[in-house]
């Protein structure tokens, strides 16, 4: 009995069917392209609105309960508070970043940046005392000669910083719009969450809801334990520097905020500010300024670990690239939203990889 080999499987699709499928895919692709083109200018604003809504929703629920269930009033009050924060401190930071950056670059370029001469006690520093004293002394008398070998390397960095500072105004306006949109999303929050859950189940029936829950937990943990604490530190430092009339206070405030968000901490800046205070302020003023800066540093060591222990921990490189990329892309608003978005992406990717490894 002879064995016959089976004929290979042939997919019988007519030319008309192929053309019909191609037309359908072309129409869908065309609509998708134009939809993306239309919503692209508003994508960052919508994303920031969602992040703000998720981060502040527990506060909204508490405020609504305090107002005996008046959810619309609670949303209005929370929106007004957010607008005050954006119009006040955030705008001040943005304007200070622009003006301070331009002034610093101009002074460095023309050699008009004044650096006080070092004290003799600098020579007594271990290991680097002599070298630090000589370098500091030359910089205090002729800064241009000290920086001239570094100018070719510093010029691209300065141009990038000026570009980021220039976009601070537009970033602040976008942040302002996102706060307003978030105010309209608080009241229908449960309905929006339910719709998001249904959409997630359509994408991944087994893990979709878990990823949505993880996203919300990550946003709240990063906004509370990283950005929230860093913002408190920056506000306290700004008040102290304003009272002490520290030059370039707005730029230093942005630096303290950025160092707090990337989890480096404000201690390097605080130590330099304390040294400046004892060299330029009277004894009582220097003591009060020192206590203020010590408070900023102690918050990093006390409040931030406590907040992070009740949420997720994000590696420092993730928040660092989030801060740098956020500021360069979206100005001052990206300083807050960049690390949140990257932290969410990191946690989702890590959870997905771990689940695949267990399977």
C-alpha positions in Angstrom: 0.0 0.0 0.0 1.5 3.2 -1.1 1.7 6.3 1.1 0.7 9.5 -0.4 2.4 12.7 0.8 -0.1 15.4 1.8 -0.3 18.4 -0.4 1.1 21.6 1.2 -1.5 23.9 2.7 -2.5 26.6 0.3 -4.3 29.8 1.4 -6.9 30.5 -1.2 -7.4 34.2 -1.2 -8.8 36.0 -4.2 -7.3 39.2 -5.6 -10.5 41.0 -4.7 -10.2 40.0 -1.0 -6.5 41.1 -0.9 -7.4 44.5 -2.3 -10.3 44.8 0.1 -8.0 44.1 3.1 -5.4 46.5 1.8 -8.0 49.2 1.4 -9.3 48.6 5.0 -5.8 48.7 6.4 -5.0 51.9 4.4 -8.1 53.7 5.7 -7.4 52.7 9.3 -3.7 53.7 8.9 -4.7 57.0 7.4 -7.2 57.8 10.2 -4.6 56.7 12.8 -2.0 59.0 11.3 -4.2 62.0 11.2 -5.6 61.3 14.7 -2.1 61.2 16.0 -1.2 64.4 14.1 -4.2 66.3 15.6 -3.7 65.2 19.2 0.1 65.4 19.3 0.2 69.1 20.4 -2.1 68.2 23.3 -0.6 64.8 24.2 1.7 66.2 26.9 -1.0 68.3 28.5 -3.4 65.4 28.6 -0.7 63.1 30.1 0.1 65.7 32.8 -3.6 66.0 33.6 -3.9 62.3 34.1 -0.8 62.2 36.3 -2.1 65.1 38.4 -5.5 63.6 38.8 -4.1 60.2 39.9 -1.6 61.8 42.3 -4.1 64.2 43.9 -7.2 62.0 43.9 -6.7 60.8 47.5 -6.5 64.4 48.6 -9.7 65.1 46.5 -11.6 62.3 48.3 -10.5 63.5 51.7 -11.5 67.1 50.8 -14.9 66.0 49.5 -15.5 64.0 52.7 -14.6 67.1 54.7 -17.1 69.2 52.7 -19.9 66.6 53.3 -19.8 65.1 49.8 -19.6 68.2 47.8 -17.4 66.8 45.1 -17.6 69.7 42.7 -16.7 72.2 45.3 -13.8 70.0 46.4 -12.6 69.8 42.8 -12.9 73.6 42.4 -10.9 74.3 45.6 -8.2 71.8 44.6 -8.0 73.3 41.1 -7.7 76.8 42.6 -4.9 75.6 44.9 -3.1 74.0 42.0 -3.4 77.2 39.9 -2.0 79.3 42.8 1.0 76.9 43.0 1.6 77.1 39.3 1.1 80.9 39.0 3.2 81.6 42.1 6.2 79.4 42.9 6.4 77.5 39.6 6.2 80.7 37.5 8.8 82.3 39.8 11.1 79.3 39.2 10.6 79.5 35.5 11.3 83.2 35.3 14.2 82.9 37.6 15.6 80.0 35.5 15.4 82.1 32.3 16.9 85.3 33.8 19.4 83.6 36.0 20.6 81.3 33.1 21.1 84.2 30.7 22.8 86.4 33.3 25.2 83.6 34.3 26.1 82.7 30.7 26.6 86.4 29.9 28.9 87.0 32.9 30.9 84.0 32.2 31.3 84.9 28.6 32.6 88.5 29.3 34.5 87.5 32.4 32.4 89.6 34.7 31.5 86.9 37.2 33.0 87.9 40.6 34.2 85.1 42.9 35.2 86.0 46.5 38.8 85.1 47.3 39.4 82.0 49.5 40.3 82.1 53.1 43.6 80.9 54.4 41.9 78.0 56.1 41.2 76.4 52.7 44.9 75.5 52.6 44.4 73.2 55.7 41.8 71.1 53.9 43.1 67.5 53.7 44.6 66.2 50.4 43.1 69.0 48.1 43.7 72.1 50.3 46.7 73.5 48.4 45.4 72.8 45.0 41.9 74.1 45.8 43.3 77.3 47.3 45.5 78.1 44.2 42.6 77.3 41.8 40.1 79.4 43.8 42.5 82.3 44.1 43.2 82.4 40.4 39.4 82.2 39.7 38.8 85.1 42.1 41.2 87.4 40.2 40.9 86.2 36.6 38.0 83.8 36.0 38.3 84.0 32.3 41.8 82.6 32.3 40.7 79.7 34.5 37.6 78.9 32.3 39.2 79.4 28.9 40.5 75.8 28.6 37.0 74.6 29.5 34.9 76.9 27.3 34.8 74.7 24.2 33.4 71.9 26.3 31.1 74.1 28.3 29.6 75.9 25.3 27.3 73.1 24.2 26.1 72.6 27.8 25.4 76.3 28.1 23.4 76.3 24.9 21.4 73.3 26.0 20.7 75.0 29.4 19.6 78.2 27.7 17.3 76.3 25.4 15.7 74.5 28.4 15.4 77.8 30.2 13.8 79.4 27.1 11.1 76.7 27.0 10.3 77.3 30.6 7.5 79.8 29.8 5.7 77.5 27.4 6.1 74.6 29.8 4.6 76.7 32.6 1.6 77.5 30.3 1.1 73.8 29.5 1.3 72.9 33.2 -1.3 75.6 33.9 -3.6 74.1 31.3 -3.1 70.6 32.7 -4.1 71.7 36.2 -7.3 73.1 34.8 -8.1 69.9 32.9 -7.3 67.8 35.9 -9.9 69.8 37.9 -12.6 68.5 35.5 -11.4 64.9 35.9 -11.7 64.6 39.7 -15.5 64.4 39.9 -15.9 61.6 37.2 -12.8 59.8 38.5 -14.5 56.5 39.3 -16.2 56.4 35.8 -12.9 57.2 34.1 -11.1 54.5 36.2 -13.8 51.9 35.2 -13.4 52.8 31.6 -9.6 52.5 31.8 -10.0 49.1 33.5 -12.3 47.9 30.6 -9.8 49.1 28.0 -6.9 47.4 29.8 -8.9 44.1 29.9 -9.4 44.4 26.2 -5.7 44.7 25.7 -4.6 42.0 28.2 -7.4 40.1 29.9 -5.1 38.5 32.4 -2.9 41.4 33.5 -4.5 44.6 32.3 -6.2 45.6 35.5 -3.0 44.8 37.5 -1.0 47.1 35.3 -3.5 49.9 35.7 -3.4 49.5 39.5 0.4 49.4 39.4 0.5 52.6 37.3 -1.7 54.5 39.9 0.4 53.2 42.8 3.6 54.3 41.1 2.3 57.8 40.3 1.2 58.3 43.9 4.4 56.9 45.4 6.8 59.0 43.2 4.7 62.2 43.5 4.5 61.9 47.3 7.8 60.4 48.2 10.1 62.0 45.7 8.5 65.1 44.1 6.4 66.2 47.1 9.3 66.0 49.6 11.7 67.7 47.1 9.2 70.5 46.6 8.9 71.1 50.3 12.7 71.2 50.5 12.9 73.7 47.7 10.2 76.0 49.2 12.0 76.1 52.6 15.3 76.8 50.9 13.8 79.5 48.8 12.3 81.2 51.8 15.6 81.1 53.6 17.6 82.4 50.6 15.1 85.2 50.0 15.4 86.3 53.6 19.2 86.2 53.4 19.2 87.8 50.0 21.3 85.1 48.4 22.3 86.0 44.8 20.8 83.7 42.2 18.3 82.3 44.6 15.9 81.1 41.9 18.6 79.1 40.1 19.8 77.6 43.4 16.2 76.6 44.2 15.8 74.8 40.9 19.1 73.0 41.6 17.9 71.9 45.0 14.6 70.7 43.6 16.3 68.8 40.8 18.9 67.2 43.2 16.0 66.1 45.5 14.0 64.6 42.6 17.0 62.6 41.3 17.6 61.4 44.9 21.0 62.9 45.1 19.8 65.2 47.9 20.4 68.9 48.5 23.3 68.5 51.0 26.1 69.6 48.5 24.2 72.8 47.9 23.2 73.3 51.5 26.9 73.0 52.7 28.0 75.6 50.2 25.1 77.9 51.2 26.0 77.5 54.9 29.6 78.5 54.1 28.4 81.5 52.2 26.1 82.5 55.1 29.0 82.5 57.6 31.1 84.6 55.2 28.5 87.2 54.3 25.9 87.4 57.1 26.1 88.6 60.7 26.4 86.0 63.4 22.7 85.8 64.3 21.6 85.8 60.6 24.2 83.2 59.7 23.0 81.0 62.6 19.3 81.3 61.4 20.3 80.6 57.8 22.3 77.6 58.9 19.3 76.2 60.8 17.1 76.7 57.7 19.6 74.8 55.4 20.0 72.1 58.0 16.3 71.6 58.0 16.3 71.3 54.2 19.0 68.6 54.5 17.4 66.7 57.4 14.1 66.4 55.5 16.1 64.4 52.9 17.3 62.0 55.6 14.1 61.7 57.7 10.9 62.5 55.7 11.9 61.0 52.3 12.8 57.5 53.5 9.6 57.4 55.5 7.5 58.4 52.5 9.3 56.0 50.1 9.0 53.1 52.6 5.2 53.3 52.1 5.4 53.2 48.3 7.6 52.1 45.4 11.3 52.8 45.1 12.6 54.0 41.7 16.3 53.8 40.9 18.2 57.0 40.8 19.2 56.8 37.1 15.5 56.6 36.1 14.5 59.7 38.0 17.7 61.5 36.8 17.0 60.9 33.1 13.4 61.8 33.8 14.3 65.1 35.2 16.9 66.0 32.5 14.7 64.8 29.6 11.6 66.4 31.1 13.3 69.8 31.5 14.9 69.7 28.1 11.6 68.7 26.4 8.9 70.4 28.4 10.6 73.1 30.4 9.9 73.7 34.1 6.8 71.4 34.0 8.9 68.5 32.8 10.9 68.8 36.0 7.9 67.3 37.8 6.3 65.1 35.1 9.4 63.6 33.6 10.5 61.4 36.5 6.9 60.3 37.1 6.4 59.1 33.5 9.7 57.2 33.4 9.1 55.7 36.9 5.7 54.3 35.6 7.4 52.9 32.5 10.1 51.4 34.6 7.8 49.7 37.1 5.5 48.3 34.3 8.5 47.0 32.3 10.0 45.4 35.5 6.7 43.8 36.5 6.2 42.4 33.0 9.7 41.0 32.8 9.4 39.4 36.2 6.0 37.8 35.3 7.4 36.4 32.1 10.4 35.0 34.0 8.1 33.3 36.5 6.0 31.8 33.7 
